[in-house]
Amino acid sequence: MISKAAWRRIGSALGAAINVMPYLPKWLILASVIGVIAGLGAVVFYEALTVSTHLFLGVLAGYHVPTPAGEGNAAGSAHFARAWAIPIVVALGALASGFVVFTWAPEAEGHGTDAAIDAVHHNPRGIRLRAVIVKIVASALTIGSGGSGGREGPTAQISAGFGSLLARVLDLSPEDGRIAVSVGIGSGIGAIFSAPLGGAVLAADIVYRDDFDLEALLPAAFASIIAYTIFGAVFGYQPLFAAPGGYHFHQPIQLVWFATIGLLAGVIGLLYSKSFYGIVRLSHRLPFSKKLRPALGGLLVGLMALGLPEVLGTGYGWVQKGLGAEMLHTPLLIVLALPLARILATGLSIGTGGSGGVFGPGMVIGAFTGLAVWRLLEPFAPGIGHAPAPYVIVGMMAVFGGISRAPVAVMLMVAQMTGSIAMLGPAMIAVAIAWFIVGCADDSIYRSQLRTRADSETRRR
């Protein structure tokens, strides 16, 4: 068995060889290794979440969530077989998640992407492997039991954590360590969403509010395509969502309706961010153990779900229903309430100390926002069309593209996730308006973002 001292010598020798390489071969090697881990990490977490969802919601609660087209397009349960069990199960999963997080790795609470962004700027070598493992387990428990969260946060933290490990083992410079963690974020998210181009751009777009990191773009492209190839080899290469019919822009009046979505998306995005962090602050004031706080949030989400099952889990299956015709007969008041309900459910699930991403819920909130606008306008608005899919897609892009301060990356990612590249042109007006509104408020769902590259500690060393 190789001793720790021997491993350190091997790491030092490899680091010495890699650190003197020119930019392109160095990052071809490092990004390829990060991409392999990102793809494998996405596979592991996806399987863990599938098992957890089946155990908690399927076996214990007797409820099956709908799934998107890329994951079988299951219709899900029409009603709750054991309605009384839903709040108990969601609270139980959140309780288990809180115990795991606050016993072994308190830094794994909340949404992992923000913690990885903070590491990019302040301590690229500082992501503990223990926190990565805890994040996987805790997120599977939180989301699998019905908590409102995204699976991209833990996946990003897996590959970002490996990038951090490379920075430590190979003694990478602060600048290279920053790139390694950024590449890990983008490739992990690109893999789990089957959107490698979006993931590559995200690595360069998500770490700053008003800037773009070109140095991370090429390594992220290497890593993202490798991660996507590995994840797709196991689960297939189809887009996550299927948008019925092809979209062709031929009605200029639709830009008015997309601009309307952009205005609303900016406001909804700000509400998402401010309510999320408001719940975080409120949770910190609760007069009982941190380990118990996620259970309270889970109980409240479970009670909400009795009236609005759309708040449970990732919500991707409900986005698929919104893209098609399956929610056309849902009462209008319910459709109007869904974005707000999902905002509240995400805050209660993750903001109280649960574990999961905020990227996925942000897109679900956006999808429900676009659907609500279409339902309101469709009876009388000229040129709006008879299909909700374009408005659902634009809503996904605009809400999270604005509040994440990563508009280009989110647009590309949603376009790949829905197979709707043709939507990019007309969607730009909505995303630009939402981004402008959020920028005027100087807010972001990722509070660890710095304004520009000049503000990063790793660049000043």
Secondary structure, 3 states (H helix, E strand, C coil): CCCHHHHHHHHHHHHHHHHCCCHHHHHHHHHHHHHHHHHHHHHHHHHHHHHHHHHHHHHHCCCCCCCCHHHCCCCCCCCCCCCCHHHHHHHHHHHHHHHHHHHHCHHHCECHHHHHHHHHHHCCCCCCHHHHHHHHHHHHHHHHCCCCCECHHHHHHHHHHHHHHHHHHCCCCHHHHHHHHHHHHHHHHHHHCCCHHHHHHHHHHCCECCCCCHHHHHHHHHHHHHHHHHHHHHHCCCCCCCCCCCCCCCCCCHHHHHHHHHHHHHHHHHHHHHHHHHHHHHHHCCCCCCCCHHHHHHHHHHHHHCCCHHHCCCCHHHHHHHHCCCCCCCCHHHHHHHHHHHHHHHHHHHCCCCECECHHHHHHHHHHHHHHHHHHHCCCCCCCCCCCHHHHHHHHHHHHHHHCCCHHHHHHHHHHHHCCHHHHHHHHHHHHHHHHHHHHHCCCCCCCCECCHHHCHHHHC
